[in-house]
Structure formats: structure tokens, C-alpha cells
Amino acid sequence: MNNVTRDTTIKGTAVVPGISYAEAVWIHPRPELPQAGAVVAEEGRAEEFERFEKAANTVAERLDERAAAAEGAAKEVLSATAGMVRDRGWRKAVKKNINSGHPADYAVVAATTKFISMFEAAGGVMAERVTDLRDIRDRVIAELRGEQEPGLPSVSGPVVLCADDLSPADTAALDTSLFTALVTELGGPTSHTAIIARQLNVPCIVAVGEKLHQIEPGTKVLVDGSLGTLTLDADPDTATAAVHEYKLFAERVASWRGPARTKDGHRVQLLANVQDGNAARVAASTQAEGIGLFRTEMCFLSAVEEPSVEQQAAVYAKVLEQFPTSKVVVRSLDAGSDKPVAFASMADEMNPALGVRGLRVARANEPLLTRQLDAIAKATQELGRGDDAPTWVMAPMVATAREARWFADLCEERGLIPGAMIEVPAAALMADKIMPHLRFVSIGTNDLTQYTMAADRMSPQLAYLTDPWQPAVLRLIEHTCNQGKKFDTAVGVCGEAAADPLLACVLTGLGVTSLSAASTAIAGVGAQLASLTLEDCQQAARIALDSEGATEARSAVREFIQGL
């Protein structure tokens, strides 16, 4: 690590808002990976594999114990990680390597490297699971050697935790009264680190890059999870004041109660993003007014064959029943690219993010879509949902008016309210032709930003481009909202942008009528909206639209709101 100069600021990708000022600590190092080493004699290979199995089982049991003590997303992630340690395919690969004469620790490395290559080749969400693979590899190696398990350092006071990347086990075990912020060199906004950090509501910045290694242990760091910045050796008085100011805001968040409205009474519907019945149950315990995005494909990522209409209906009902008198927006299968679904994904493509994904899969296999719509309608009817609890269904990756009309006809035949995701720039620009066929649209800012800026949203190197504060993206959203007013079509936002309290105010100023985010973010958005008038939000939107870039837009809006 190198020494740094005073007032140096390092930028990463903002994941969880919040401000922390404390000394930096680094996570315990990973074990040094072994080389091939001496060949294990044939008569000792069975014993070597038993040694591996004992170590792996110990690691899995520890993860199970942590999962039992955790809740929500942390519990799910830890259980999934324990499942990876028990994965038959991985253990079979380790056994094959040991039977070839490799020592257990090297056999683990070789087997894991094979799976890492497969996950990286798949890209997207699968690539972000590589951190989990490396974590189980290192924990098993440490157990084989009798070494200290890699992970969190022992601390006695508040600190900022720095790491190349954080494993799910480490993130889930955080005591947020001590580890007051998380900063990683790698990772992305949909990594397990980010998911659990949102649940814990601890300030988090990812994808900082190699510059993070400038930070020596013990360096005082001011972390701003809203801006995605780390200020090294910041002025102590200024930093302390920033922390105090955020604590006051956090108190407002804790006491906020919906429904959401601006200071002068303008209503904004706040909804939750969910992926299954458990997430819907958690959302129902918050101030969420309904569900703005039900990611149906997440229920079936492990399914080899397409579930029947009855099986799908049972899964959907678990989500719908959590909001029996509220709006639920169901997204049809968004398979392909970073969410491979075995029964719905197409053949390998050179550029899957721009290939056959979302609604395009259904264009080539209409019965796949109609069976899903039948299942959604069945679940809706069986639960007796009426006009006071509408079931809205939207299609991902709509690009043309013809696609919108085709999808809307299929929905209306089944008594479902049709809508579409606006995540392809063409759909935003052609909103005046698309909206007449639909009852609503929902802007997916993650993909809209990716396609507008021609930058892979999973790339840490391009995180500065895939920022929803980009004025080019905001101008497309403004155009979509203007067309929504013209055609009396509801316009929502269901991407990560909706979870940012400052950006939520800008979106409201642009004309967005509903915001859907992780349920843990809803109170923060609601409290921020309550502190501003609609005119304030509109002025904030104009400031953002007139900015040169994402960083400038975010900083200018923040300065404007702080000055009110």
C-alpha cells in the first residue's frame, strides 16, 4: 500500500447510502494458494479424499450455523453458500483431481478454478458468484491446513471495512455497530455483498478498483455511500458534521410512515421489488404499498424443465397473497443474458445482453409466455383479487409498438393489466407509439443505463458510466414521463435508481408516479420526499438534466437540497 496525500478522494459505485467516518481496517488475508506439489501415492488417495470431505463438511456446518442465526437475504445467501460447499459436481471434480494424485488443497484449487471459468464465461449474475466460489475454496483450504479461517478482523470500536471483495459469510456476520461502512475493490450492485449490505442498511461502496489499496490500515476515512466516495484524511470537523447530519436524517427515516407524499401533498406510490414469497412477506412488514416488480425468473433459475401452469400458479400465489388488497406488478420471464433459465434460454450468443432475452425469448416460443400468463391469471382468480387489488403484468425488453400490442393482447385475453418495461432506449424514444397499447410502463434504470451508455453494467471498470444519474438517461426518462402524461399512462421506475433518496426526488420531479425498490430502501425514499415540495423536486430534476455527467448531477442536486 502507498501513502496518500491529504484530501484525496476515491470514487466507487454507490450501493447503500449513508455516511461513516472511522479508521480503515482490512479483512484477514486469504490463504496462499498451493502449487501442484508432490504426487499422493495411490494407496493414500482415499484417505486424502476423506480428509477433504471432513474439511468441507466442517466449513458447510459453520455456514449452516451462521445461516440459522441470520435472517432474510443473509440467511438465504449463507444457506446457498453452504449448498455450494456440498455441491456434488464440485466435490466430484475435487475427487477426480485427488484420484489423479494431487494433494487435497491443490485438488480444491484446480476444481474451483474450473467452475470459476464456467461462471465467468456465463457472465452477469453468474460471474458475480465467483466471489462465493473463491470464498468456499479458501475456507476449505484453511481448514485442511489447520489455519485461521479468513474473514473479519477483531475490532473494539467503529471501523470502515476494506476488502478486495467480501464473501457472503463475512458480510452476513457483520456487527454494524462496529463495521460502520463496507468498501470493496471488486463487486457490483447485484453481488451478494450488495444484497446483504442493503438488508443490514450499512453504507456500502463497491467497484472502487486498485486505488482502494492506497488506504493504509488505521487511515481515517470519510465514506459517503450516496455519492460512492471515500475521502482520505478529511477535515475532522467537516466529517463529524456530515456524520451527524446523516444521523438526523436516519432518525427521520426511522420515524417516517407512509403513504409517501411530498411536503405539499403530491403523492408518489412506493412499492417493493421482490423475487419470491419470502421477499414479499418481508416487504409486507414495511411501508411498501404493494409490489412494483416481481422478478418471476428468479423463482426458476434452478429448474431444468418448465414448471406446469399449476406449479407456477402456486409460486405466484405466495407473492400475491402477501398484498391481498394492493397492486402487484408481475414481470414475465426475463430469461437470458445474466439470468440463464434452463428451459427458457436460447443457444449461446456472442453478445447475450443484446441478444434473445426477455420478451424476445417468448417471440420464438409463444406457448412459454401464454402458459406463464395462464398461471398468473389462475393465481389471481383463485385468490379472488379484484379491482382493489389489480394484477399488472409487464414484459421486459420491449423495443417496438408491435411487440407491445402483441403482449397487451395476450394479457387482456386473460383479464390481466398489460404493461412494459422501458429499458431499451428505442422504447423510450418511441413511447408515443408504444403507450397507446398499454395501461402502464415501468422504467428499468439498470438496463436503460447500460444500453444508453453502451457499457456493461456488470463491469467494475465501467461503473462510472453505468450510473443512473447520467443526464442522458434522465433525459430519456423525462421524455417517457412527458408521453405518459399525454396518453394518461402510469410511469413507474423499478430499477436501482428508485432506492436512491436523492435520485428518487429527481425522478418525481421528472414526472414518475411510482417508485419500486428493495423494501429496506422505502423509508429512506419516503422521508426524503416528505422534506421537499413538488416544485423542489422539479427544480432538482432541471439541475440534474443540465449537468455534464453523473457525478456533477449528483453533487449539484445534493448541494441544492442541502441549501433548502
HUMOPE-V220163 format. One line per field, one symbol per residue. phi: phi as a letter, one per 20 degrees, with the letter a starting at -180 (. if undefined). psi: psi as a letter, one per 20 degrees, with the letter a starting at -180 (. if undefined). burial: # if it has 9 or more other ideal C-beta (glycine too) atoms within 8 Angstrom, else .. A space follows every 10 residues. Layout:
phi: ???
psi: ???
burial: ???
This chain:
phi: .dfcefmfdd dcefdcfqcc cafecdfgff ffffegmfff fgfdffffff ffffffffff ffffffffee clffffffff fffffegfff fffffffffe oefgffffff ffgfffffff ffmlffffeg gfffffgfff ffffemefff qffecdbgbd edagbdfgff ffefeffdee acccfdnbfd ffgfffffff ldgbcclfnf ggffefgnff ceddffemdc delfggffff ffffffffff ffffefcfff bfgdnfeced cdeccaffff ffffedefer debdeffffc fefedfffgf ffgfffffeg ffcfccfcdd efgdeolecf dgeceefgcf cffddeblff fffebggfff ffffffffff ffemfdffcf decceemfcc ffffffffff fffdmdeebb fdcdggfffd gfeefgecea cceefffgfg ffelbffeeg fdgfeedffg gffffffgff ffffffdldf cdcceggfee gfffffffff ofdbccbggf efffffffff ecefffffff fffffeefbf ffffffffff ffef
psi: qqqqqqkppp paopgprrpq orqqqqqpqq qppqagaqpp qhijhghhhh gghggghggg hghhghhhir rchggggggh ghhhhipggg hhhgggggii jqqgghhggg ghhghggggh hhachghiih ggghghghhg ggghikrppq bprpqirprp pqqgqpqhgg ghjpoiigni qppqhbrrij rhggghhggi lpppprlhah hhiioqpipp popoigikqp pplqpggggh hgggghhggh hhghiqparp qrhjjppppp rqpriahghh gghiiajpia pioonhhiij hiphqpqrgg gghhghhhgh ihmhkrppop prpmqrdjmp ogiiqarqqh mhhjbnrchh ghhimhhggh hghggghghg ghikpbhimq oqpqpqkpir hggggggggh ghhjkqoqaq pniphhhghk hhhghiirhr qppnhghggg hgjlppiioh hjhhhlpiip hhghhhgggg hghghgjlpp orpjahhiio gghhgggghi jpiqpprphi ighggghghi iqrhhgghgh ghgghjrhag ghgggggggg hhi.
burial: ...#..##.# ########## #####.#... #..#.....# ....#..##. ###.##.### .###.##..# .######### ##.###...# #.######.. .######### ##.###..## .###.##### ########## ####.....# ##......## ###.###### ####.#.### #########. ########## .########. .#.###..## ########## ####....## .##.##..## .##..#.#.# ##...#.### ####.##.## ####.##### ########.# #.#.....#. .######### .###.##### ########## #.##...... .##.#.#### ##..#..### ########## ..#.#...## ########.# #.###.##.# ##.#.##### #####.##.# #..##.##.# ########## ###.#.#### .##..##### #.######## ####..#.## ########## ########## ########## ########## .###.##### #####.#..# ########.# #...
